[in-house]
Structure formats: C-alpha cells, structure tokens
Amino acid sequence: MPETVLITGASAGIGYELARCFARGGDRLILVSRSESRLNQVAEELRKEYQADVHVYPADLSKPGEAAALFHRLMDAGLHVDVLVNNAGYGLNGPFVENDYIEESGMVQVNVTALMELCHLFGAQMVSRGRGKILNVASTAAFQPGPLMSNYYATKAYVLSFSEGLAEELRPRGVTVSVLCPGATRTDFFDRAGMHGVRLADGMVPVMKADRVARAGYRGLRKGRVIIIPGIVNKFTAQSVRFTPRWLVRKLAGYLNGGKNK
Ligand SMILES: NC(=O)c1ccc[n+]([C@@H]2O[C@H](COP(=O)([O-])OP(=O)(O)OC[C@H]3O[C@@H](n4cnc5c(N)ncnc54)[C@H](OP(=O)(O)O)[C@@H]3O)[C@@H](O)[C@H]2O)c1
C-alpha cells in the first residue's frame, strides 16, 4: 500500500535520490529543504517520471522552531506521515574555533535538534497508530572523532546513538528506526563544507555515487535494518575503528580532514 513519506534535504544529493526511490515505489512524497525552486523542479520531475503525488514544503531547519512549524503546517493540511526520512544536514571543515559560530551552531540545529524534534513529533503519532518507519541519515563519521570537522563528527555520533536507542524503544510499538551511515559520497556536501583540497574529498578514499547510497538506505529501511552502512569499504572502515587504538583513529581522521595547504 502506498505510504506518505517526508524527506528533509530532498532538493539535492542523497535526499534527492531517496525521493526517487520512494517515488519509483509508488509512495506519496513530502519534500523539504530551503530551496523552494529546486524542490519544485524535483517534484515536477517525479510527477512526470513516476506520476508521483508530491508536496513541496520549504523550511530552513537551522532556525529554531522550524521543525515544529513544519509539523503543524502538515497537520493543518491533513498530511499524516508514515515514513520520516531525516536526511538534511551539512558539515564544515576547518579548525572549530576559527569557523563561523553561526554556521557551527546552525549545523547542530539541522543535524541534531531538528532531527530529534521531528522524531519526537512524528514518532508519537506513529506510536499512536501502531505503525511507522523512521530513517535518520548519520555517516561513517559517527563511529569516530574527526579533527578539523569535530563538531560535524559529533553531530553524527549523536544521530547514530539516538537512532539505535530509539529503534529499541519503538520496535515493540510497531515503529522501526533505521540509521543510514554513508561514507564519502559524490554530492554538493564537500562544496558546502569547504573541502576543496582536503584529502578526504580529493581521492584519498573511494567516493560512492549518491544513487547507490540511497538505494541501500531504501532497501535497509524496507527490511527494518537498524544500522545501514552502504558499500564494502565503508562497512570495513566503520568496523575497523573498534580494533584500532583510539589515538590512531583520531590522527588518521585528522589527516584525511586536512591537506588544504598540502
Ligand atoms: N556526501 C557525503 O560524503 C556524506 C557522507 C556521509 C553522510 N552524509 C550526510 O548525508 C546527508 C545528505 O547530504 P548530501 O551529501 O546529500 O549533501 P547535499 O547534496 O549538500 O544535500 C544536503 C541537503 O540538505 C538540505 N539542507 C541543508 N541545509 C538545510 C537547512 N538549513 N534546512 C533544510 N534543508 C537543508 C539541502 O537543501 P537546501 O540547500 O535547499 O536547503 C540539500 O537538500 C547529510 O545529513 C550529510 O551529513 C553525506
């Protein structure tokens, strides 16, 4: 039966590819990001290609209160969400104390607070209906600290830990929670994070295509998997951290996140 799927960050990258997966599967879509014009383009494309029922809701999730406002706008429109995909997010490269504080705290708002708030609001509704699915997008960065992207790695550690805990809480109540942990993926992410010249973004690690990452997330969600790590290299990287001394993990991550000045 078709479900109503809310995807944040659906205007580009992994979120856009996730929207394509759900549209192909015949689901109704609610697309969220800041850029209304880009969302309208995506909606038009999905209507043409898959005859999908698509609704566009622009929102800036870096602003406190926007997640709750989005929830109430959807309630007023009579749109009930069966599947919540918290994908919107961004990173920032560079020494934390030298980066712009508004950008750093906005990142916590988007990657953590809005995600948590949407899980609370929609999660409660799912529990009352006795069914629902949540997919939160973390990263392989969630498994380790990351010098020169310390705040970003910490936000993703939160998403992984929170999602795993919530998965156990909600499973007996009919709601599945999955967490997608991509490694480096070819999207606009590196540009927004200011990662030109950074080793991680410059071919030192394999970079996956966004459609492959999204398909892995979609399949994992459908199967009710809790942790979804797309790609064999990413699976290995995430696991290897457990057997590597913590000081070495920090040094390696800092090396990969550096390199702007070679
Ligand atoms: N690419 C990677 O290497 C990688 C690796 C691991 C995890 N991830 C995670 O994957 C997720 C998707 O990233 P991506 O790689 O697809 O990056 P992307 O291409 O830059 O897409 C990010 C999406 O989030 C939206 N967004 C950003 N700020 C927002 C805000 N304040 N309010 C609402 N929406 C906002 C963007 O739309 P607007 O600009 O229109 O708002 C866009 O749709 C993120 O959570 C990211 O941390 C990415």
PDBQT file of the ligand as one rigid body, heavy atoms in Angstrom, charges set to zero:
ROOT
HETATM    1  N1  LIG A 301      28.182  13.462   0.887  1.00  0.00    +0.000 N 
HETATM    2  C1  LIG A 301      28.837  12.807   1.823  1.00  0.00    +0.000 C 
HETATM    3  O1  LIG A 301      30.040  12.498   1.660  1.00  0.00    +0.000 OA
HETATM    4  C2  LIG A 301      28.120  12.363   3.075  1.00  0.00    +0.000 A 
HETATM    5  C3  LIG A 301      28.721  11.338   3.844  1.00  0.00    +0.000 A 
HETATM    6  C4  LIG A 301      28.087  10.919   4.987  1.00  0.00    +0.000 A 
HETATM    7  C5  LIG A 301      26.884  11.473   5.376  1.00  0.00    +0.000 A 
HETATM    8  N2  LIG A 301      26.319  12.453   4.621  1.00  0.00    +0.000 N 
HETATM    9  C6  LIG A 301      25.047  13.033   5.094  1.00  0.00    +0.000 C 
HETATM   10  O2  LIG A 301      24.055  12.839   4.099  1.00  0.00    +0.000 OA
HETATM   11  C7  LIG A 301      23.044  13.835   4.250  1.00  0.00    +0.000 C 
HETATM   12  C8  LIG A 301      22.750  14.442   2.895  1.00  0.00    +0.000 C 
HETATM   13  O3  LIG A 301      23.907  15.139   2.438  1.00  0.00    +0.000 OA
HETATM   14  P1  LIG A 301      24.350  15.163   0.907  1.00  0.00    +0.000 P 
HETATM   15  O4  LIG A 301      25.677  14.543   0.810  1.00  0.00    +0.000 OA
HETATM   16  O5  LIG A 301      23.264  14.687   0.048  1.00  0.00    +0.000 OA
HETATM   17  O6  LIG A 301      24.588  16.742   0.770  1.00  0.00    +0.000 OA
HETATM   18  P2  LIG A 301      23.917  17.840  -0.191  1.00  0.00    +0.000 P 
HETATM   19  O7  LIG A 301      23.956  17.381  -1.608  1.00  0.00    +0.000 OA
HETATM   20  O8  LIG A 301      24.606  19.109   0.174  1.00  0.00    +0.000 OA
HETATM   21  O9  LIG A 301      22.387  17.875   0.278  1.00  0.00    +0.000 OA
HETATM   22  C9  LIG A 301      22.019  18.390   1.524  1.00  0.00    +0.000 C 
HETATM   23  C10 LIG A 301      20.517  18.569   1.565  1.00  0.00    +0.000 C 
HETATM   24  O10 LIG A 301      20.152  19.138   2.843  1.00  0.00    +0.000 OA
HETATM   25  C11 LIG A 301      19.411  20.331   2.620  1.00  0.00    +0.000 C 
HETATM   26  N3  LIG A 301      19.670  21.310   3.676  1.00  0.00    +0.000 N 
HETATM   27  C12 LIG A 301      20.871  21.853   4.009  1.00  0.00    +0.000 A 
HETATM   28  N4  LIG A 301      20.713  22.783   4.971  1.00  0.00    +0.000 NA
HETATM   29  C13 LIG A 301      19.379  22.804   5.254  1.00  0.00    +0.000 A 
HETATM   30  C14 LIG A 301      18.585  23.576   6.140  1.00  0.00    +0.000 A 
HETATM   31  N5  LIG A 301      19.122  24.535   6.918  1.00  0.00    +0.000 N 
HETATM   32  N6  LIG A 301      17.248  23.372   6.176  1.00  0.00    +0.000 NA
HETATM   33  C15 LIG A 301      16.682  22.436   5.366  1.00  0.00    +0.000 A 
HETATM   34  N7  LIG A 301      17.392  21.678   4.498  1.00  0.00    +0.000 NA
HETATM   35  C16 LIG A 301      18.714  21.879   4.438  1.00  0.00    +0.000 A 
HETATM   36  C17 LIG A 301      19.875  20.845   1.252  1.00  0.00    +0.000 C 
HETATM   37  O11 LIG A 301      18.900  21.645   0.608  1.00  0.00    +0.000 OA
HETATM   38  P3  LIG A 301      18.895  23.256   0.593  1.00  0.00    +0.000 P 
HETATM   39  O12 LIG A 301      20.290  23.703   0.329  1.00  0.00    +0.000 OA
HETATM   40  O13 LIG A 301      17.908  23.577  -0.476  1.00  0.00    +0.000 OA
HETATM   41  O14 LIG A 301      18.388  23.654   1.937  1.00  0.00    +0.000 OA
HETATM   42  C18 LIG A 301      20.016  19.526   0.487  1.00  0.00    +0.000 C 
HETATM   43  O15 LIG A 301      18.760  19.103   0.012  1.00  0.00    +0.000 OA
HETATM   44  C19 LIG A 301      23.571  14.829   5.280  1.00  0.00    +0.000 C 
HETATM   45  O16 LIG A 301      22.963  14.586   6.532  1.00  0.00    +0.000 OA
HETATM   46  C20 LIG A 301      25.060  14.517   5.337  1.00  0.00    +0.000 C 
HETATM   47  O17 LIG A 301      25.623  14.850   6.591  1.00  0.00    +0.000 OA
HETATM   48  C21 LIG A 301      26.902  12.901   3.466  1.00  0.00    +0.000 A 
ENDROOT
TORSDOF 0
